[in-house]
């Protein structure tokens, strides 16, 4: 039985994928099939990829792709397992568009990163079960919410802070006895938060009833 091999192009720009496919196949299958057969098989695959990349996806030459496809060589002939073809696409952004995004994010977080103002916990409410809900504020701007659940002489912290990097707290334990002590250590507590994307952090706040 012929052994299945996996051809992987690695990350390559669209403008150079065909040559990379050809060179990779020749390197992997040298001596297992004739050069004419390897050239035929590479050409067959490249025609299919051209149809996908150019005709259907309308990719630019600078976009990056990675192609993986299994194949077998039987009786000196290459057979591609097309149903198992895997393609990853990473589109190139225009420099102007990319710069706008970078500048926007830098502007949003520079006040936190550069000036490092303190996080202020402003009590919002206390529930009937004794949980204390805080708004997390930086320079009078709300950037998140947490709730502190007291257990003996400790507190467990639940909630999320959106800046500078969205982070959530899933019952983080802190050994303080007063809310002012909690305020004093909150900046350090941020290092223990789990960093996730902003949309998920907002969803987490909603699930906790803190949004």
Buried (B, 14 or more C-beta within 10 A) or exposed (E): EEEEBEBEBEEBBBEEBBEBBBEBBBEBBEEBBEEEBBBBBBEEBBEBBBEBBEEEBEBEEEBBBBBBBBBBBEEEEBBBEEEEBEBEEEEBEEEEEEEEEEEEEEEEEEBBEEEEEEBBBEEBEEEEEEBBBBBBBBEEEBBBBBBBBBEEEEBBBBBBBBBBBBBBBEEBEBEBEEBEEBBEEBEEBBEEBBEBEEEEBBBBBEEBEBE
